[in-house]
Amino acid sequence: MFACDLLASTLLTGLEVHKMLNKNISIQDDIIINTEQASVLLCTAKSTLIKWRSTGENNIPYIKIGRNVRYRVSDLRKWIENHSRT
């Protein structure tokens, strides 16, 4: 469930929403995150993700919402699985 869906379906105080949105994000969550959060999950610099996005290098899926760039955690999980070497 996305935070905006949760906001639409329940009445939360600003503090409750802030706590929910700033929780630790895990690779198991199925949510949409920003570039900074994706860089933490992928253990790479934010600037590296920006470069990869602009050059098409590594082809990590992302979503554009207006000017905002978001990453679906499930897409990142699949990308990691597809690029893992044994």
C-alpha angles and dihedrals in degrees: 000000000000121000091244090054090050091050091050094048100043139032110243130172118243090251093054091050091048092052092047095049094046097050120122109277119220130199086245094064116100099215140115115257137183128250095267092053091046090052090055092050092047094042091232134117120273088233090056092056090048091051093047090050094051096044098037089236113155090005097236109181116243139170127230115212104180104303092338123101118210135178126212108227091218089057091051090049091052091046090053092049092049093049099043117115125204 
